[in-house]
Amino acid sequence: MKNATRLLLAACLVLPFLGACKKEEAAQETVKAPVTMPATPTDENAWNAYLTDVVTRNLDNATSTYVYTLPADSSADFQGAYDRQLEKAEGDMERGGVEGTLLAFGGPNSAKSADLAVAAFSKAQPGAMKGVKVLFIGAQADSDRVKAAVAPSEATFKFVEAK
């Protein structure tokens, strides 16, 4: 009887450790490789998957997320899509930001995505985005002008090179 009790006690002490090991192994297995930037600017599904992956990897405890994306500039309704995104982004910037919000800008044409971000932030009041994080996904050449446009709003700027 004493041996049976000892075995049960030993099992109770060892099992939580075994479970913890399996949880660590499971956590390590669920880390996915980053999605690579699509080679074709017109593949909207691939671009959406890529941008979603980049935004997800840069959430940093964001409580809400707004993503402003554009199709390839060669698409049939590029100007209409740009105008709609600009109208939405300008309205969001005019209202100001809520702490913990992530605003992400990106698309197949980095310069056009930067144009969108710069134009939208021209509507933001100085200091109105304190506690908000702005993520620009694009080319290094466009990063500085987006950063300069974001600065007066006091949002935190982060650049991720599209690659």
C-alpha positions in Angstrom: 0.0 0.0 0.0 2.9 2.4 0.9 4.5 1.7 -2.5 1.3 2.4 -4.4 0.9 5.7 -2.5 4.5 6.7 -3.2 4.0 5.9 -6.9 0.9 8.0 -7.1 2.6 10.9 -5.3 5.6 10.6 -7.6 3.3 10.6 -10.6 1.5 13.7 -9.4 4.8 15.5 -9.0 6.3 14.5 -12.4 3.3 14.9 -14.7 3.1 18.7 -14.5 6.7 18.8 -15.7 6.1 16.5 -18.6 3.0 18.6 -19.6 5.1 21.8 -19.5 7.7 20.2 -21.7 5.1 19.3 -24.3 3.6 22.9 -24.2 7.1 24.3 -24.8 7.5 21.9 -27.8 4.1 22.8 -29.1 4.9 26.6 -28.8 8.1 26.1 -30.7 6.4 24.2 -33.5 3.7 26.9 -34.1 6.2 29.7 -35.0 5.7 30.2 -38.8 8.2 31.3 -41.2 7.7 34.9 -42.5 5.7 35.2 -45.7 7.9 36.6 -48.5 7.1 39.6 -50.5 5.2 38.7 -53.7 7.3 39.0 -56.9 4.2 40.1 -58.8 2.6 43.4 -57.9 -0.7 42.4 -59.4 -1.3 39.3 -57.2 -3.6 40.9 -54.7 -4.1 37.7 -52.7 -0.4 37.2 -52.2 0.0 40.9 -51.2 -2.8 40.6 -48.7 -1.2 37.5 -47.2 2.2 39.2 -47.1 0.9 42.5 -45.5 -1.2 40.6 -43.0 1.8 38.6 -41.9 4.0 41.7 -41.5 1.3 43.5 -39.5 0.6 40.4 -37.3 4.4 40.2 -36.5 4.4 43.9 -35.5 1.2 44.1 -33.4 3.2 44.6 -30.1 0.0 44.4 -27.9 -2.1 46.7 -30.1 -5.7 46.8 -29.0 -7.0 47.7 -32.4 -5.5 47.7 -35.9 -6.3 49.7 -39.1 -4.6 48.7 -42.3 -4.5 51.0 -45.3 -3.5 49.0 -48.5 -3.5 49.8 -52.1 -3.7 47.5 -55.2 -1.0 47.5 -57.9 -0.9 50.9 -59.6 -1.6 49.1 -62.9 -4.9 47.8 -61.7 -8.1 49.0 -63.5 -9.5 50.9 -60.5 -6.3 52.0 -58.8 -7.3 55.7 -58.6 -10.7 54.8 -57.2 -9.1 52.5 -54.6 -6.6 55.2 -53.7 -9.3 57.8 -53.3 -11.4 55.5 -51.0 -8.5 54.6 -48.8 -7.4 58.3 -48.6 -10.9 59.4 -47.6 -11.0 56.7 -44.9 -7.5 57.4 -43.6 -8.0 61.2 -43.6 -11.2 60.8 -41.6 -9.4 58.5 -39.1 -6.5 61.0 -38.7 -8.9 63.9 -38.2 -10.6 62.1 -35.3 -7.3 61.4 -33.7 -5.9 58.2 -32.3 -6.7 56.0 -29.3 -3.7 54.7 -27.3 -2.9 51.1 -28.3 -4.0 51.5 -31.9 -1.8 50.3 -34.8 -2.1 52.0 -38.2 -0.4 50.2 -41.0 0.3 51.4 -44.5 1.6 49.2 -47.4 1.1 47.8 -50.8 2.9 46.8 -54.0 4.0 50.4 -54.8 5.9 51.8 -51.9 5.8 55.4 -53.2 2.1 55.3 -53.6 1.6 53.9 -50.1 3.9 56.6 -48.8 1.8 59.2 -50.7 -1.3 57.9 -49.0 0.3 58.0 -45.5 1.7 61.5 -46.0 -1.6 62.9 -47.3 -3.6 61.2 -44.5 -1.3 62.5 -41.7 -1.6 66.1 -43.1 -5.1 65.9 -41.5 -3.9 64.8 -38.0 -3.7 67.5 -35.3 -0.4 67.9 -33.6 -0.1 65.5 -30.7 -3.4 63.8 -31.5 -1.9 60.4 -32.1 0.1 60.0 -28.9 0.2 56.3 -27.9 -0.6 55.2 -31.5 1.9 53.1 -33.5 2.3 53.7 -37.2 3.8 50.9 -39.3 5.0 51.7 -42.8 5.8 48.6 -45.0 7.7 49.7 -48.0 11.0 50.9 -49.4 13.7 52.6 -47.3 13.6 55.5 -49.8 10.0 56.3 -48.8 10.4 55.7 -45.1 11.8 59.1 -44.2 9.0 61.2 -45.7 6.4 59.1 -44.0 8.3 59.4 -40.7 8.4 63.2 -41.1 4.7 63.4 -41.9 3.8 61.2 -38.8 6.1 63.1 -36.3 3.9 66.1 -35.5 1.1 63.7 -34.5 3.4 62.2 -31.8 2.6 58.7 -33.0 5.4 56.1 -32.7 6.7 55.4 -36.2 8.1 52.0 -37.2 9.4 51.0 -40.6 9.5 47.5 -42.0 11.3 47.1 -45.4 9.2 45.2 -47.8 11.3 42.1 -48.8 
